[in-house]
Amino acid sequence: MALGCCSLTLGLNRYATICTSETRCIVIAAYESCRDKSKTMGSDEAAACYLTAGALELAQAAGVFNAGARGWRTAQRRVATDATAIPSHECARTL
């Protein structure tokens, strides 16, 4: 809830809506209930996951795609594929 208030104060209305939504509570509860049951990702999988999530978030914020709009899944797939195609040593240089 605090993150939602902070996001709203900063003018990040989309994030504020996400942070305060009922769906967010359901997702977090589901994650907490199954966290101990699932396998832990290795470092390569975790790095790919975070890299892809970051690329998708930046692409959406930049207007590369708008979730739900026509053709957004194709654009989303392209962003994710491009993000994971960069060699890891190149990623480290860009950070």
mmCIF file as gemmi writes it, N, C-alpha and C atoms, coordinates in Angstrom:
data_model
loop_
_atom_site.group_PDB
_atom_site.id
_atom_site.type_symbol
_atom_site.label_atom_id
_atom_site.label_alt_id
_atom_site.label_comp_id
_atom_site.label_asym_id
_atom_site.label_entity_id
_atom_site.label_seq_id
_atom_site.pdbx_PDB_ins_code
_atom_site.Cartn_x
_atom_site.Cartn_y
_atom_site.Cartn_z
_atom_site.occupancy
_atom_site.B_iso_or_equiv
_atom_site.pdbx_formal_charge
_atom_site.auth_seq_id
_atom_site.auth_asym_id
_atom_site.pdbx_PDB_model_num
ATOM 1 N N . MET Axp A 1 ? 0.816 -1.175 0 1 0 ? 1 A 1
ATOM 2 C CA . MET Axp A 1 ? 0 0 0 1 0 ? 1 A 1
ATOM 3 C C . MET Axp A 1 ? 0.87 1.253 0 1 0 ? 1 A 1
ATOM 4 N N . ALA Axp A 2 ? 1.986 1.232 0.737 1 0 ? 2 A 1
ATOM 5 C CA . ALA Axp A 2 ? 2.877 2.39 0.795 1 0 ? 2 A 1
ATOM 6 C C . ALA Axp A 2 ? 3.487 2.663 -0.577 1 0 ? 2 A 1
ATOM 7 N N . LEU Axp A 3 ? 3.835 1.603 -1.294 1 0 ? 3 A 1
ATOM 8 C CA . LEU Axp A 3 ? 4.391 1.781 -2.631 1 0 ? 3 A 1
ATOM 9 C C . LEU Axp A 3 ? 3.36 2.412 -3.562 1 0 ? 3 A 1
ATOM 10 N N . GLY Axp A 4 ? 2.097 2.055 -3.413 1 0 ? 4 A 1
ATOM 11 C CA . GLY Axp A 4 ? 1.031 2.655 -4.205 1 0 ? 4 A 1
ATOM 12 C C . GLY Axp A 4 ? 0.903 4.142 -3.929 1 0 ? 4 A 1
ATOM 13 N N . CYS Axp A 5 ? 0.968 4.531 -2.679 1 0 ? 5 A 1
ATOM 14 C CA . CYS Axp A 5 ? 0.886 5.95 -2.307 1 0 ? 5 A 1
ATOM 15 C C . CYS Axp A 5 ? 2.083 6.721 -2.849 1 0 ? 5 A 1
ATOM 16 N N . CYS Axp A 6 ? 3.252 6.128 -2.732 1 0 ? 6 A 1
ATOM 17 C CA . CYS Axp A 6 ? 4.472 6.76 -3.245 1 0 ? 6 A 1
ATOM 18 C C . CYS Axp A 6 ? 4.385 6.928 -4.763 1 0 ? 6 A 1
ATOM 19 N N . SER Axp A 7 ? 3.932 5.9 -5.444 1 0 ? 7 A 1
ATOM 20 C CA . SER Axp A 7 ? 3.795 5.955 -6.901 1 0 ? 7 A 1
ATOM 21 C C . SER Axp A 7 ? 2.81 7.038 -7.316 1 0 ? 7 A 1
ATOM 22 N N . LEU Axp A 8 ? 1.72 7.146 -6.598 1 0 ? 8 A 1
ATOM 23 C CA . LEU Axp A 8 ? 0.71 8.164 -6.893 1 0 ? 8 A 1
ATOM 24 C C . LEU Axp A 8 ? 1.289 9.566 -6.704 1 0 ? 8 A 1
ATOM 25 N N . THR Axp A 9 ? 2.044 9.749 -5.632 1 0 ? 9 A 1
ATOM 26 C CA . THR Axp A 9 ? 2.679 11.038 -5.362 1 0 ? 9 A 1
ATOM 27 C C . THR Axp A 9 ? 3.646 11.432 -6.472 1 0 ? 9 A 1
ATOM 28 N N . LEU Axp A 10 ? 4.331 10.431 -7.034 1 0 ? 10 A 1
ATOM 29 C CA . LEU Axp A 10 ? 5.295 10.687 -8.109 1 0 ? 10 A 1
ATOM 30 C C . LEU Axp A 10 ? 4.647 10.796 -9.478 1 0 ? 10 A 1
ATOM 31 N N . GLY Axp A 11 ? 3.338 10.656 -9.523 1 0 ? 11 A 1
ATOM 32 C CA . GLY Axp A 11 ? 2.629 10.762 -10.793 1 0 ? 11 A 1
ATOM 33 C C . GLY Axp A 11 ? 2.658 9.489 -11.616 1 0 ? 11 A 1
ATOM 34 N N . LEU Axp A 12 ? 3.014 8.384 -10.995 1 0 ? 12 A 1
ATOM 35 C CA . LEU Axp A 12 ? 3.072 7.092 -11.68 1 0 ? 12 A 1
ATOM 36 C C . LEU Axp A 12 ? 1.756 6.358 -11.438 1 0 ? 12 A 1
ATOM 37 N N . ASN Axp A 13 ? 0.712 6.862 -12.053 1 0 ? 13 A 1
ATOM 38 C CA . ASN Axp A 13 ? -0.635 6.368 -11.788 1 0 ? 13 A 1
ATOM 39 C C . ASN Axp A 13 ? -0.81 4.895 -12.125 1 0 ? 13 A 1
ATOM 40 N N . ARG Axp A 14 ? -0.187 4.44 -13.215 1 0 ? 14 A 1
ATOM 41 C CA . ARG Axp A 14 ? -0.329 3.029 -13.595 1 0 ? 14 A 1
ATOM 42 C C . ARG Axp A 14 ? 0.246 2.122 -12.507 1 0 ? 14 A 1
ATOM 43 N N . TYR Axp A 15 ? 1.412 2.496 -11.98 1 0 ? 15 A 1
ATOM 44 C CA . TYR Axp A 15 ? 2.015 1.704 -10.903 1 0 ? 15 A 1
ATOM 45 C C . TYR Axp A 15 ? 1.172 1.768 -9.632 1 0 ? 15 A 1
ATOM 46 N N . ALA Axp A 16 ? 0.638 2.941 -9.329 1 0 ? 16 A 1
ATOM 47 C CA . ALA Axp A 16 ? -0.199 3.094 -8.141 1 0 ? 16 A 1
ATOM 48 C C . ALA Axp A 16 ? -1.419 2.192 -8.226 1 0 ? 16 A 1
ATOM 49 N N . THR Axp A 17 ? -2.024 2.127 -9.401 1 0 ? 17 A 1
ATOM 50 C CA . THR Axp A 17 ? -3.198 1.27 -9.596 1 0 ? 17 A 1
ATOM 51 C C . THR Axp A 17 ? -2.835 -0.193 -9.389 1 0 ? 17 A 1
ATOM 52 N N . ILE Axp A 18 ? -1.698 -0.588 -9.93 1 0 ? 18 A 1
ATOM 53 C CA . ILE Axp A 18 ? -1.247 -1.977 -9.777 1 0 ? 18 A 1
ATOM 54 C C . ILE Axp A 18 ? -0.961 -2.294 -8.307 1 0 ? 18 A 1
ATOM 55 N N . CYS Axp A 19 ? -0.254 -1.402 -7.64 1 0 ? 19 A 1
ATOM 56 C CA . CYS Axp A 19 ? 0.156 -1.638 -6.251 1 0 ? 19 A 1
ATOM 57 C C . CYS Axp A 19 ? -1.012 -1.707 -5.276 1 0 ? 19 A 1
ATOM 58 N N . THR Axp A 20 ? -2.121 -1.08 -5.617 1 0 ? 20 A 1
ATOM 59 C CA . THR Axp A 20 ? -3.248 -1.052 -4.693 1 0 ? 20 A 1
ATOM 60 C C . THR Axp A 20 ? -4.41 -1.942 -5.139 1 0 ? 20 A 1
ATOM 61 N N . SER Axp A 21 ? -4.197 -2.724 -6.182 1 0 ? 21 A 1
ATOM 62 C CA . SER Axp A 21 ? -5.3 -3.518 -6.73 1 0 ? 21 A 1
ATOM 63 C C . SER Axp A 21 ? -5.557 -4.798 -5.928 1 0 ? 21 A 1
ATOM 64 N N . GLU Axp A 22 ? -6.768 -5.267 -6.035 1 0 ? 22 A 1
ATOM 65 C CA . GLU Axp A 22 ? -7.166 -6.535 -5.42 1 0 ? 22 A 1
ATOM 66 C C . GLU Axp A 22 ? -6.39 -7.694 -6.064 1 0 ? 22 A 1
ATOM 67 N N . THR Axp A 23 ? -6.168 -7.596 -7.371 1 0 ? 23 A 1
ATOM 68 C CA . THR Axp A 23 ? -5.435 -8.643 -8.097 1 0 ? 23 A 1
ATOM 69 C C . THR Axp A 23 ? -4.035 -8.809 -7.529 1 0 ? 23 A 1
ATOM 70 N N . ARG Axp A 24 ? -3.372 -7.689 -7.193 1 0 ? 24 A 1
ATOM 71 C CA . ARG Axp A 24 ? -2.033 -7.734 -6.621 1 0 ? 24 A 1
ATOM 72 C C . ARG Axp A 24 ? -2.035 -8.558 -5.327 1 0 ? 24 A 1
ATOM 73 N N . CYS Axp A 25 ? -3.033 -8.346 -4.496 1 0 ? 25 A 1
ATOM 74 C CA . CYS Axp A 25 ? -3.135 -9.089 -3.237 1 0 ? 25 A 1
ATOM 75 C C . CYS Axp A 25 ? -3.301 -10.588 -3.496 1 0 ? 25 A 1
ATOM 76 N N . ILE Axp A 26 ? -4.118 -10.926 -4.479 1 0 ? 26 A 1
ATOM 77 C CA . ILE Axp A 26 ? -4.342 -12.334 -4.82 1 0 ? 26 A 1
ATOM 78 C C . ILE Axp A 26 ? -3.065 -12.976 -5.344 1 0 ? 26 A 1
ATOM 79 N N . VAL Axp A 27 ? -2.354 -12.244 -6.214 1 0 ? 27 A 1
ATOM 80 C CA . VAL Axp A 27 ? -1.113 -12.772 -6.792 1 0 ? 27 A 1
ATOM 81 C C . VAL Axp A 27 ? -0.064 -12.989 -5.712 1 0 ? 27 A 1
ATOM 82 N N . ILE Axp A 28 ? 0.092 -12.029 -4.834 1 0 ? 28 A 1
ATOM 83 C CA . ILE Axp A 28 ? 1.094 -12.161 -3.763 1 0 ? 28 A 1
ATOM 84 C C . ILE Axp A 28 ? 0.733 -13.315 -2.829 1 0 ? 28 A 1
ATOM 85 N N . ALA Axp A 29 ? -0.527 -13.47 -2.495 1 0 ? 29 A 1
ATOM 86 C CA . ALA Axp A 29 ? -0.951 -14.587 -1.64 1 0 ? 29 A 1
ATOM 87 C C . ALA Axp A 29 ? -0.673 -15.926 -2.323 1 0 ? 29 A 1
ATOM 88 N N . ALA Axp A 30 ? -0.943 -16.009 -3.619 1 0 ? 30 A 1
ATOM 89 C CA . ALA Axp A 30 ? -0.667 -17.252 -4.351 1 0 ? 30 A 1
ATOM 90 C C . ALA Axp A 30 ? 0.825 -17.535 -4.402 1 0 ? 30 A 1
ATOM 91 N N . TYR Axp A 31 ? 1.616 -16.499 -4.608 1 0 ? 31 A 1
ATOM 92 C CA . TYR Axp A 31 ? 3.077 -16.662 -4.632 1 0 ? 31 A 1
ATOM 93 C C . TYR Axp A 31 ? 3.579 -17.164 -3.282 1 0 ? 31 A 1
ATOM 94 N N . GLU Axp A 32 ? 3.121 -16.535 -2.223 1 0 ? 32 A 1
ATOM 95 C CA . GLU Axp A 32 ? 3.559 -16.93 -0.885 1 0 ? 32 A 1
ATOM 96 C C . GLU Axp A 32 ? 3.177 -18.372 -0.574 1 0 ? 32 A 1
ATOM 97 N N . SER Axp A 33 ? 1.996 -18.806 -1.021 1 0 ? 33 A 1
ATOM 98 C CA . SER Axp A 33 ? 1.546 -20.159 -0.691 1 0 ? 33 A 1
ATOM 99 C C . SER Axp A 33 ? 2.305 -21.236 -1.46 1 0 ? 33 A 1
ATOM 100 N N . CYS Axp A 34 ? 2.839 -20.899 -2.63 1 0 ? 34 A 1
ATOM 101 C CA . CYS Axp A 34 ? 3.529 -21.94 -3.404 1 0 ? 34 A 1
ATOM 102 C C . CYS Axp A 34 ? 5.03 -21.733 -3.482 1 0 ? 34 A 1
ATOM 103 N N . ARG Axp A 35 ? 5.545 -20.685 -2.874 1 0 ? 35 A 1
ATOM 104 C CA . ARG Axp A 35 ? 6.983 -20.392 -2.957 1 0 ? 35 A 1
ATOM 105 C C . ARG Axp A 35 ? 7.837 -21.56 -2.47 1 0 ? 35 A 1
ATOM 106 N N . ASP Axp A 36 ? 7.447 -22.159 -1.369 1 0 ? 36 A 1
ATOM 107 C CA . ASP Axp A 36 ? 8.233 -23.253 -0.814 1 0 ? 36 A 1
ATOM 108 C C . ASP Axp A 36 ? 8.108 -24.532 -1.626 1 0 ? 36 A 1
ATOM 109 N N . LYS Axp A 37 ? 7.066 -24.654 -2.433 1 0 ? 37 A 1
ATOM 110 C CA . LYS Axp A 37 ? 6.836 -25.87 -3.208 1 0 ? 37 A 1
ATOM 111 C C . LYS Axp A 37 ? 7.595 -25.884 -4.535 1 0 ? 37 A 1
ATOM 112 N N . SER Axp A 38 ? 7.99 -24.708 -5.018 1 0 ? 38 A 1
ATOM 113 C CA . SER Axp A 38 ? 8.612 -24.641 -6.344 1 0 ? 38 A 1
ATOM 114 C C . SER Axp A 38 ? 10.122 -24.665 -6.239 1 0 ? 38 A 1
ATOM 115 N N . LYS Axp A 39 ? 10.747 -25.073 -7.344 1 0 ? 39 A 1
ATOM 116 C CA . LYS Axp A 39 ? 12.201 -25.112 -7.399 1 0 ? 39 A 1
ATOM 117 C C . LYS Axp A 39 ? 12.758 -23.7 -7.462 1 0 ? 39 A 1
ATOM 118 N N . THR Axp A 40 ? 13.975 -23.563 -6.996 1 0 ? 40 A 1
ATOM 119 C CA . THR Axp A 40 ? 14.659 -22.286 -7.076 1 0 ? 40 A 1
ATOM 120 C C . THR Axp A 40 ? 15.361 -22.193 -8.429 1 0 ? 40 A 1
ATOM 121 N N . MET Axp A 41 ? 15.3 -21.036 -9.044 1 0 ? 41 A 1
ATOM 122 C CA . MET Axp A 41 ? 15.988 -20.847 -10.314 1 0 ? 41 A 1
ATOM 123 C C . MET Axp A 41 ? 17.483 -20.766 -10.083 1 0 ? 41 A 1
ATOM 124 N N . GLY Axp A 42 ? 18.22 -21.219 -11.079 1 0 ? 42 A 1
ATOM 125 C CA . GLY Axp A 42 ? 19.661 -21.044 -11.053 1 0 ? 42 A 1
ATOM 126 C C . GLY Axp A 42 ? 20.001 -19.607 -11.408 1 0 ? 42 A 1
ATOM 127 N N . SER Axp A 43 ? 21.259 -19.248 -11.301 1 0 ? 43 A 1
ATOM 128 C CA . SER Axp A 43 ? 21.648 -17.859 -11.559 1 0 ? 43 A 1
ATOM 129 C C . SER Axp A 43 ? 21.404 -17.445 -13.003 1 0 ? 43 A 1
ATOM 130 N N . ASP Axp A 44 ? 21.611 -18.35 -13.958 1 0 ? 44 A 1
ATOM 131 C CA . ASP Axp A 44 ? 21.373 -18.015 -15.364 1 0 ? 44 A 1
ATOM 132 C C . ASP Axp A 44 ? 19.89 -17.761 -15.626 1 0 ? 44 A 1
ATOM 133 N N . GLU Axp A 45 ? 19.037 -18.632 -15.076 1 0 ? 45 A 1
ATOM 134 C CA . GLU Axp A 45 ? 17.591 -18.455 -15.252 1 0 ? 45 A 1
ATOM 135 C C . GLU Axp A 45 ? 17.106 -17.164 -14.588 1 0 ? 45 A 1
ATOM 136 N N . ALA Axp A 46 ? 17.618 -16.893 -13.403 1 0 ? 46 A 1
ATOM 137 C CA . ALA Axp A 46 ? 17.21 -15.675 -12.693 1 0 ? 46 A 1
ATOM 138 C C . ALA Axp A 46 ? 17.653 -14.432 -13.459 1 0 ? 46 A 1
ATOM 139 N N . ALA Axp A 47 ? 18.875 -14.452 -13.979 1 0 ? 47 A 1
ATOM 140 C CA . ALA Axp A 47 ? 19.368 -13.308 -14.747 1 0 ? 47 A 1
ATOM 141 C C . ALA Axp A 47 ? 18.52 -13.084 -15.993 1 0 ? 47 A 1
ATOM 142 N N . ALA Axp A 48 ? 18.175 -14.167 -16.693 1 0 ? 48 A 1
ATOM 143 C CA . ALA Axp A 48 ? 17.338 -14.051 -17.899 1 0 ? 48 A 1
ATOM 144 C C . ALA Axp A 48 ? 15.948 -13.532 -17.541 1 0 ? 48 A 1
ATOM 145 N N . CYS Axp A 49 ? 15.412 -13.991 -16.434 1 0 ? 49 A 1
ATOM 146 C CA . CYS Axp A 49 ? 14.091 -13.542 -15.989 1 0 ? 49 A 1
ATOM 147 C C . CYS Axp A 49 ? 14.091 -12.045 -15.693 1 0 ? 49 A 1
ATOM 148 N N . TYR Axp A 50 ? 15.058 -11.572 -14.931 1 0 ? 50 A 1
ATOM 149 C CA . TYR Axp A 50 ? 15.123 -10.159 -14.576 1 0 ? 50 A 1
ATOM 150 C C . TYR Axp A 50 ? 15.429 -9.287 -15.789 1 0 ? 50 A 1
ATOM 151 N N . LEU Axp A 51 ? 16.306 -9.765 -16.659 1 0 ? 51 A 1
ATOM 152 C CA . LEU Axp A 51 ? 16.637 -9.026 -17.868 1 0 ? 51 A 1
ATOM 153 C C . LEU Axp A 51 ? 15.413 -8.868 -18.76 1 0 ? 51 A 1
ATOM 154 N N . THR Axp A 52 ? 14.675 -9.952 -18.945 1 0 ? 52 A 1
ATOM 155 C CA . THR Axp A 52 ? 13.48 -9.922 -19.782 1 0 ? 52 A 1
ATOM 156 C C . THR Axp A 52 ? 12.4 -9.03 -19.163 1 0 ? 52 A 1
ATOM 157 N N . ALA Axp A 53 ? 12.187 -9.171 -17.871 1 0 ? 53 A 1
ATOM 158 C CA . ALA Axp A 53 ? 11.178 -8.345 -17.2 1 0 ? 53 A 1
ATOM 159 C C . ALA Axp A 53 ? 11.514 -6.862 -17.324 1 0 ? 53 A 1
ATOM 160 N N . GLY Axp A 54 ? 12.776 -6.522 -17.152 1 0 ? 54 A 1
ATOM 161 C CA . GLY Axp A 54 ? 13.204 -5.125 -17.275 1 0 ? 54 A 1
ATOM 162 C C . GLY Axp A 54 ? 13.017 -4.596 -18.686 1 0 ? 54 A 1
ATOM 163 N N . ALA Axp A 55 ? 13.391 -5.402 -19.668 1 0 ? 55 A 1
ATOM 164 C CA . ALA Axp A 55 ? 13.244 -4.985 -21.064 1 0 ? 55 A 1
ATOM 165 C C . ALA Axp A 55 ? 11.775 -4.78 -21.414 1 0 ? 55 A 1
ATOM 166 N N . LEU Axp A 56 ? 10.917 -5.677 -20.947 1 0 ? 56 A 1
ATOM 167 C CA . LEU Axp A 56 ? 9.485 -5.551 -21.22 1 0 ? 56 A 1
ATOM 168 C C . LEU Axp A 56 ? 8.897 -4.307 -20.559 1 0 ? 56 A 1
ATOM 169 N N . GLU Axp A 57 ? 9.3 -4.053 -19.336 1 0 ? 57 A 1
ATOM 170 C CA . GLU Axp A 57 ? 8.795 -2.882 -18.614 1 0 ? 57 A 1
ATOM 171 C C . GLU Axp A 57 ? 9.22 -1.589 -19.311 1 0 ? 57 A 1
ATOM 172 N N . LEU Axp A 58 ? 10.489 -1.521 -19.701 1 0 ? 58 A 1
ATOM 173 C CA . LEU Axp A 58 ? 10.979 -0.325 -20.391 1 0 ? 58 A 1
ATOM 174 C C . LEU Axp A 58 ? 10.303 -0.142 -21.744 1 0 ? 58 A 1
ATOM 175 N N . ALA Axp A 59 ? 10.119 -1.243 -22.473 1 0 ? 59 A 1
ATOM 176 C CA . ALA Axp A 59 ? 9.481 -1.171 -23.786 1 0 ? 59 A 1
ATOM 177 C C . ALA Axp A 59 ? 8.035 -0.684 -23.671 1 0 ? 59 A 1
ATOM 178 N N . GLN Axp A 60 ? 7.324 -1.193 -22.679 1 0 ? 60 A 1
ATOM 179 C CA . GLN Axp A 60 ? 5.94 -0.755 -22.513 1 0 ? 60 A 1
ATOM 180 C C . GLN Axp A 60 ? 5.893 0.716 -22.108 1 0 ? 60 A 1
ATOM 181 N N . ALA Axp A 61 ? 6.762 1.118 -21.202 1 0 ? 61 A 1
ATOM 182 C CA . ALA Axp A 61 ? 6.788 2.518 -20.766 1 0 ? 61 A 1
ATOM 183 C C . ALA Axp A 61 ? 7.164 3.453 -21.918 1 0 ? 61 A 1
ATOM 184 N N . ALA Axp A 62 ? 8 2.961 -22.847 1 0 ? 62 A 1
ATOM 185 C CA . ALA Axp A 62 ? 8.426 3.763 -23.996 1 0 ? 62 A 1
ATOM 186 C C . ALA Axp A 62 ? 7.407 3.754 -25.129 1 0 ? 62 A 1
ATOM 187 N N . GLY Axp A 63 ? 6.353 2.962 -24.979 1 0 ? 63 A 1
ATOM 188 C CA . GLY Axp A 63 ? 5.312 2.923 -25.995 1 0 ? 63 A 1
ATOM 189 C C . GLY Axp A 63 ? 5.583 1.966 -27.143 1 0 ? 63 A 1
ATOM 190 N N . VAL Axp A 64 ? 6.544 1.067 -26.963 1 0 ? 64 A 1
ATOM 191 C CA . VAL Axp A 64 ? 6.827 0.078 -28.002 1 0 ? 64 A 1
ATOM 192 C C . VAL Axp A 64 ? 5.616 -0.82 -28.217 1 0 ? 64 A 1
ATOM 193 N N . PHE Axp A 65 ? 4.927 -1.142 -27.141 1 0 ? 65 A 1
ATOM 194 C CA . PHE Axp A 65 ? 3.669 -1.875 -27.239 1 0 ? 65 A 1
ATOM 195 C C . PHE Axp A 65 ? 2.767 -1.441 -26.098 1 0 ? 65 A 1
ATOM 196 N N . ASN Axp A 66 ? 1.49 -1.667 -26.284 1 0 ? 66 A 1
ATOM 197 C CA . ASN Axp A 66 ? 0.497 -1.346 -25.267 1 0 ? 66 A 1
ATOM 198 C C . ASN Axp A 66 ? -0.315 -2.61 -25.037 1 0 ? 66 A 1
ATOM 199 N N . ALA Axp A 67 ? -0.155 -3.205 -23.88 1 0 ? 67 A 1
ATOM 200 C CA . ALA Axp A 67 ? -0.824 -4.473 -23.585 1 0 ? 67 A 1
ATOM 201 C C . ALA Axp A 67 ? -2.311 -4.383 -23.888 1 0 ? 67 A 1
ATOM 202 N N . GLY Axp A 68 ? -2.77 -5.324 -24.684 1 0 ? 68 A 1
ATOM 203 C CA . GLY Axp A 68 ? -4.171 -5.378 -25.065 1 0 ? 68 A 1
ATOM 204 C C . GLY Axp A 68 ? -4.456 -4.756 -26.418 1 0 ? 68 A 1
ATOM 205 N N . ALA Axp A 69 ? -3.545 -3.915 -26.901 1 0 ? 69 A 1
ATOM 206 C CA . ALA Axp A 69 ? -3.749 -3.292 -28.212 1 0 ? 69 A 1
ATOM 207 C C . ALA Axp A 69 ? -3.406 -4.292 -29.316 1 0 ? 69 A 1
ATOM 208 N N . ARG Axp A 70 ? -3.884 -4.017 -30.495 1 0 ? 70 A 1
ATOM 209 C CA . ARG Axp A 70 ? -3.631 -4.902 -31.63 1 0 ? 70 A 1
ATOM 210 C C . ARG Axp A 70 ? -2.125 -5.076 -31.858 1 0 ? 70 A 1
ATOM 211 N N . GLY Axp A 71 ? -1.697 -6.334 -31.968 1 0 ? 71 A 1
ATOM 212 C CA . GLY Axp A 71 ? -0.303 -6.662 -32.251 1 0 ? 71 A 1
ATOM 213 C C . GLY Axp A 71 ? 0.634 -6.603 -31.061 1 0 ? 71 A 1
ATOM 214 N N . TRP Axp A 72 ? 0.085 -6.415 -29.862 1 0 ? 72 A 1
ATOM 215 C CA . TRP Axp A 72 ? 0.972 -6.253 -28.715 1 0 ? 72 A 1
ATOM 216 C C . TRP Axp A 72 ? 1.716 -7.523 -28.353 1 0 ? 72 A 1
ATOM 217 N N . ARG Axp A 73 ? 1.118 -8.673 -28.539 1 0 ? 73 A 1
ATOM 218 C CA . ARG Axp A 73 ? 1.805 -9.923 -28.194 1 0 ? 73 A 1
ATOM 219 C C . ARG Axp A 73 ? 3.012 -10.158 -29.098 1 0 ? 73 A 1
ATOM 220 N N . THR Axp A 74 ? 2.892 -9.827 -30.359 1 0 ? 74 A 1
ATOM 221 C CA . THR Axp A 74 ? 4.014 -9.972 -31.288 1 0 ? 74 A 1
ATOM 222 C C . THR Axp A 74 ? 5.148 -9.036 -30.884 1 0 ? 74 A 1
ATOM 223 N N . ALA Axp A 75 ? 4.81 -7.788 -30.569 1 0 ? 75 A 1
ATOM 224 C CA . ALA Axp A 75 ? 5.825 -6.824 -30.14 1 0 ? 75 A 1
ATOM 225 C C . ALA Axp A 75 ? 6.459 -7.248 -28.824 1 0 ? 75 A 1
ATOM 226 N N . GLN Axp A 76 ? 5.653 -7.759 -27.918 1 0 ? 76 A 1
ATOM 227 C CA . GLN Axp A 76 ? 6.152 -8.233 -26.626 1 0 ? 76 A 1
ATOM 228 C C . GLN Axp A 76 ? 7.125 -9.397 -26.82 1 0 ? 76 A 1
ATOM 229 N N . ARG Axp A 77 ? 6.759 -10.318 -27.691 1 0 ? 77 A 1
ATOM 230 C CA . ARG Axp A 77 ? 7.616 -11.473 -27.975 1 0 ? 77 A 1
ATOM 231 C C . ARG Axp A 77 ? 8.955 -11.017 -28.568 1 0 ? 77 A 1
ATOM 232 N N . ARG Axp A 78 ? 8.902 -10.034 -29.473 1 0 ? 78 A 1
ATOM 233 C CA . ARG Axp A 78 ? 10.125 -9.529 -30.096 1 0 ? 78 A 1
ATOM 234 C C . ARG Axp A 78 ? 11.042 -8.887 -29.05 1 0 ? 78 A 1
ATOM 235 N N . VAL Axp A 79 ? 10.477 -8.087 -28.146 1 0 ? 79 A 1
ATOM 236 C CA . VAL Axp A 79 ? 11.269 -7.445 -27.092 1 0 ? 79 A 1
ATOM 237 C C . VAL Axp A 79 ? 11.925 -8.504 -26.203 1 0 ? 79 A 1
ATOM 238 N N . ALA Axp A 80 ? 11.149 -9.509 -25.8 1 0 ? 80 A 1
ATOM 239 C CA . ALA Axp A 80 ? 11.683 -10.57 -24.929 1 0 ? 80 A 1
ATOM 240 C C . ALA Axp A 80 ? 12.773 -11.366 -25.64 1 0 ? 80 A 1
ATOM 241 N N . THR Axp A 81 ? 12.55 -11.681 -26.901 1 0 ? 81 A 1
ATOM 242 C CA . THR Axp A 81 ? 13.547 -12.437 -27.669 1 0 ? 81 A 1
ATOM 243 C C . THR Axp A 81 ? 14.82 -11.625 -27.838 1 0 ? 81 A 1
ATOM 244 N N . ASP Axp A 82 ? 14.674 -10.361 -28.178 1 0 ? 82 A 1
ATOM 245 C CA . ASP Axp A 82 ? 15.848 -9.497 -28.336 1 0 ? 82 A 1
ATOM 246 C C . ASP Axp A 82 ? 16.619 -9.357 -27.024 1 0 ? 82 A 1
ATOM 247 N N . ALA Axp A 83 ? 15.904 -9.247 -25.918 1 0 ? 83 A 1
ATOM 248 C CA . ALA Axp A 83 ? 16.559 -9.075 -24.614 1 0 ? 83 A 1
ATOM 249 C C . ALA Axp A 83 ? 17.389 -10.296 -24.248 1 0 ? 83 A 1
ATOM 250 N N . THR Axp A 84 ? 16.895 -11.469 -24.56 1 0 ? 84 A 1
ATOM 251 C CA . THR Axp A 84 ? 17.624 -12.688 -24.178 1 0 ? 84 A 1
ATOM 252 C C . THR Axp A 84 ? 18.663 -13.085 -25.222 1 0 ? 84 A 1
ATOM 253 N N . ALA Axp A 85 ? 18.674 -12.418 -26.371 1 0 ? 85 A 1
ATOM 254 C CA . ALA Axp A 85 ? 19.653 -12.739 -27.408 1 0 ? 85 A 1
ATOM 255 C C . ALA Axp A 85 ? 20.977 -12.018 -27.191 1 0 ? 85 A 1
ATOM 256 N N . ILE Axp A 86 ? 20.995 -11.03 -26.31 1 0 ? 86 A 1
ATOM 257 C CA . ILE Axp A 86 ? 22.224 -10.276 -26.048 1 0 ? 86 A 1
ATOM 258 C C . ILE Axp A 86 ? 23.145 -11.137 -25.183 1 0 ? 86 A 1
ATOM 259 N N . PRO Axp A 87 ? 24.407 -11.338 -25.603 1 0 ? 87 A 1
ATOM 260 C CA . PRO Axp A 87 ? 25.342 -12.117 -24.77 1 0 ? 87 A 1
ATOM 261 C C . PRO Axp A 87 ? 25.495 -11.491 -23.388 1 0 ? 87 A 1
ATOM 262 N N . SER Axp A 88 ? 25.668 -12.314 -22.37 1 0 ? 88 A 1
ATOM 263 C CA . SER Axp A 88 ? 25.694 -11.823 -20.985 1 0 ? 88 A 1
ATOM 264 C C . SER Axp A 88 ? 26.802 -10.804 -20.742 1 0 ? 88 A 1
ATOM 265 N N . HIS Axp A 89 ? 27.954 -10.939 -21.418 1 0 ? 89 A 1
ATOM 266 C CA . HIS Axp A 89 ? 29.022 -9.958 -21.209 1 0 ? 89 A 1
ATOM 267 C C . HIS Axp A 89 ? 28.642 -8.602 -21.788 1 0 ? 89 A 1
ATOM 268 N N . GLU Axp A 90 ? 27.791 -8.576 -22.817 1 0 ? 90 A 1
ATOM 269 C CA . GLU Axp A 90 ? 27.294 -7.319 -23.371 1 0 ? 90 A 1
ATOM 270 C C . GLU Axp A 90 ? 26.33 -6.662 -22.395 1 0 ? 90 A 1
ATOM 271 N N . CYS Axp A 91 ? 25.494 -7.465 -21.736 1 0 ? 91 A 1
ATOM 272 C CA . CYS Axp A 91 ? 24.55 -6.938 -20.756 1 0 ? 91 A 1
ATOM 273 C C . CYS Axp A 91 ? 25.288 -6.267 -19.619 1 0 ? 91 A 1
ATOM 274 N N . ALA Axp A 92 ? 26.339 -6.906 -19.142 1 0 ? 92 A 1
ATOM 275 C CA . ALA Axp A 92 ? 27.096 -6.359 -18.015 1 0 ? 92 A 1
ATOM 276 C C . ALA Axp A 92 ? 27.693 -5.001 -18.383 1 0 ? 92 A 1
ATOM 277 N N . ARG Axp A 93 ? 28.095 -4.846 -19.641 1 0 ? 93 A 1
ATOM 278 C CA . ARG Axp A 93 ? 28.663 -3.581 -20.076 1 0 ? 93 A 1
ATOM 279 C C . ARG Axp A 93 ? 27.63 -2.47 -20.135 1 0 ? 93 A 1
ATOM 280 N N . THR Axp A 94 ? 26.372 -2.82 -20.437 1 0 ? 94 A 1
ATOM 281 C CA . THR Axp A 94 ? 25.337 -1.796 -20.551 1 0 ? 94 A 1
ATOM 282 C C . THR Axp A 94 ? 24.784 -1.384 -19.197 1 0 ? 94 A 1
ATOM 283 N N . LEU Axp A 95 ? 25.003 -2.175 -18.15 1 0 ? 95 A 1
ATOM 284 C CA . LEU Axp A 95 ? 24.484 -1.833 -16.818 1 0 ? 95 A 1
ATOM 285 C C . LEU Axp A 95 ? 25.332 -0.846 -16.142 1 0 ? 95 A 1
